[in-house]
Amino acid sequence: MKKPAGFDRYLNLAERFLARGRVPALLFAVARKSSRLKLVKSDLKLLQELALATVRGQYRELNPKALLAVVAALLYFLSPVDVIPDWIPGFGLLDDLAVLAWVVRHWQSELDAFKAWRDRQSVDVRQSLNLLPAPGESSAS
């Protein structure tokens, strides 16, 4: 499967988000938008948990390129103006879904490793991954 058109722009943006510690704000915004979408909710939740556990330093086995791709996909999902603008009824989210599917498929082994790690954690750790930080909260915990 080929990398989605326009995705490189979001990889560059993801680098800046990671460098500036802006991932918590991103995760909060994604959670607000994804609450309306049942179709991809589980994939988005997994990507959010992975990003959160990684930026908090709880999960350390993630390939840095995978984290960059996950953050870029979340940024793409949030962007209302991408390859197909989100405001176009019936079609606006198709490119967002394609990008999310590409990231999930391309980084499946990393996601599977994270799920195995997450499932071995205590109930407290698993619950903490469902509690998104406030947008102004620092990435490190």
N, C-alpha and C positions, 0 to 999 in steps of 0.2 A: 504494500500500500504506500502510495506516494505522499510526501509531506503536503499538507493543505496549502493552497495558494495564500500568500500574504502572511503566513505563520512566522516567517523570519523576523518581521517587524515586531511581533509580540515577544519573540525570544529576546530581542534587544531591550524591550520594555521590561520584561521579567527580570533581566539582570539588574536594572536600576531599582526595581521594587525590592529585590533581595538585598542589594547593597544598602539601601536606605531603611531597611527594617519595616517596610510597608505591607508585608504579607498579612498581618492581622487585620488591617483595614480592608484588604482585598477579600479575605475570607468572610468578613462580616457582610460586605456588599454582595458576594456570591450567594450567601445564605438567604439574604432578602430576596434576590431575584429567583433563586431556584425553588423557593417555596411554592411558586406557581406551576412548576413543571414536574409532573409525576414521572414522565418517561425516562428522564436521566437523573432523577434525584439520587438513586443509589450510587451511580458513578461519581456524581458531584460530591456527595458526602464522603466517599472514599478518598477522592483527590484532596478534599479539604482536610480530612483527618491526617493524611500523609504529609501535606504541607505543614500543618500545625505541629505535628509530632517532630518533624525535622527541624523547623525553625526554633522550636523550644529546646532542641538538643536531646529529646527523649529517644528519637530514632536516628541512629547514626550510620546505618548501612546503605542508605540511598545514594545511588550514582548522582553526582552533582548535575549532570546533564538531564537526568530524569526530573529532578526538582525544578530545573529551569523550564523544562517542557510543561510540567504540571502548572507552574505559575503562569506561564505564557498562555496555556489553554484556558485557565480561569480568567485571565485578562481578556482574552478573545471573547469568551462567553459573556463578559460584562459589557464589552464595547457595543454600543448601539449602532455604530457605523463601521461595519467591516465589509467583507465581500458582498454579503446580502444584508442590507440594513434591517435591523430588528423590527422596525415599524411596518414592514410590508406584511400584511396579514397572510398567514398560511405558509409563508416562505422565509420570513425573517430569521427564524431560528435554525433553519436547515444547515447553514454553514457552521453555526455554533455546535450543533449536534455532530457534524462531520469532524470538526476539530477535536471535540471531546472523544469521539470514537477512535480517531487516529491515535491520540495520546494513550488511551487505555490499551489499545491493541499493540502499539509500538513498545510500550513499557510494561506489558503484561507480567513479565517475570519479576520486575521490581514491585509491582502492585501485589502480586501473590506473596512475595517475601514479606512485604509490609503487613498484609493480612495475617500471615502466620505469626509474625511478631506481635501484632495487636491482640490476637486471640490468646496469646500466652501471658498477657499482662493482667495485673490485678483489676478488679472491678473499678477501683478508683481511677486508675490510669485510663481505662477504656471510657469511663464517664467523662474524664477531663477532655478527651478528644472531641466530645460532643458539645463542650462549652466553648464557644468561640470567644476570643478576646474582644474587648471593646476596640473600636478603630484606633484609638490613640495609645493603646497598650503596647509596651515594648515587646519585641519578638522573643527575647530571652526570658526564661522563667527560672 
